[in-house]
């Protein structure tokens, strides 16, 4: 799996399904400052030969602290089906090499009625160890997606075949966690049965779970191999990206290198804003969302208006920050009844076109949006202060992105502008902010009343109030926003961090990552200082952990090869080789197209030659 870019789609889908039809990405690839975490005891490495073996004796032998117990231990030989407590099928993954799986539970968890989403025995952690001869002396821990959760602490099921692959193919110790809850009922775990905020599990989800994952993974590696790991790496995207930044902010010694891709930082801000498109449709369009064909028509028109390089259409937008396409003035997409020239069923009215402009601009307090020629929604991204205090509360999806998330729709899941309803993580989050379970969809389960989709009744002002409440409730939410720009402790300990964010991300707006990076620079001493330990790359056309996030299915978007980003990080940490521009390439096909991606704030600039060749561009 390693950097996990091409495999992120499957991880996203797993996370989405685990969250009740909503989710984010997994390790690189659909989110806390978490102050005041309880101290975690570490275990010094044993002297002499490793004392642990991969069998049930490990349950008694590995006792890092009083809160931790070993739930399960199982040895897998190369080619064994990766399955627990059930029969393998033709699609069951197999072990790439001999590996040892260890599952832990770290208490105290949260007590409550049996079966309630908020009831938890503790933090589940699944650790995979390569054979002792194959270990490369690294820890390569993986982040999660969406609300995470799942079976990391269960003795009956395997949580991550990706982590098993890291151990089996790469030779690194890997791990994952359920962040303190096994519930698959989306965000319902974060509300107690009486409707109050579950501060314990918010904290486990926001920060404590991943810190315990780091500490226990390294402790088990030291005990199992008889020597500590030389290097420890975190690798995550979406929620996993937020987790990586949380670790850098609050536990800077946990990892030497961190991959924090398309990070779900500013959690309550951007996730509340993820519900905004549906509120636009409710308030402006009578609750009837534009069809997928209508959304694609307008988004592809935006691509065609903004993708031209050297007189040729790339098929995706190279720089959405400069795209000011306005469908309300484009006769080719407007219906003939509204003065346009489009007589197809996919045509849009001026009211629908204005609604899509609102989606692109981003959430506002009153449901307004300026003309794209005046402000296309990107202006606040380059600021060194958080947006949200003015009328624009948060950013919108970039022009040319698949608004409803064509990739997710293929799995029957709702994207942000889906005609089938809200993105579930967004409706869950707003229900938690307003402490009203009925705001959520029926998948939100609580003893005070299950979800009734009452989000549909929210006004623009009420959604804006939920946004403000989400910020105010950060102490109760475990400081989930993870928006602290002070990374000085991570920098001073010698840590290195890499982030990439797709400019056609269907779920998390890249502008939020750009804004955070600029705030880090303002806090730390300037861009040149930040780039000494933390580098950001913006990837044109790329989606939420998938190569093509655009509305154009034929777009040939250069993307990462499987180990490319992780290799860049390890070279920086272990050899001091700081990455500069990286060359991406289209995956598959006979004639690969290549493109550089630049260290922010540099942008890709065409010079001359073949528009499909990286050699025809510079970073400036």
Buried (B, 14 or more C-beta within 10 A) or exposed (E): BBBBBBBBBBBBBBBBBBBBBBBBBBBBBBBBBBEEBEEBEEBEBBEEEBBBBBEEEBBEBBEBBEBBBBBBBBBBEEEBBBBBEEEEEEEBBBBBBBBBBBBBBBBEBBEBEEEBBBBBBBBBBBBBBBBBEBBBBBBBBBBBBBBBBBBBBBBEBBBBBBBBBBBBBBBBBBBBBBBBBBBBBBBBBBBBBEEEBBBBBBBBBBBBBBBBBBBBBBBBBBBBBBBBBEBBBBBBBBBBBBBBBBBBBBBBEBBBBBBBBBBBBBBBBBBBBBBBBBBBBBBBBEEEBBBBEBBBBBBBBBBBBBBEBEEEBBBBBBBBBEBBBBBBBBEEBBBEEBEBEBEEEBBBBBEBBBBBBBBBBBBBBEBEBBEBEEBBBBBBBEEEEBBBEEBBBBBBBBBBBBBBBBBBBEBEBBBBBBBEBBBBBBBBBBBBBBBBBBBBBEBBBBBBEBBBBBBBEBEBEBBBBBBBBBBEBBBBBBBBBBBBBBBBBBBEBEBBBBBBBBBBBBBBBBBBBBBBBBBBBBBBEEBEEBBEBBBBBBBBBBBBBBBBBBBBEEBBBBBBBBBBBBBBBBBBBBEEEBBEBBBBBBBEEEEBBBBBBBBBBBBBBEEEEEBBEBEBBBBE
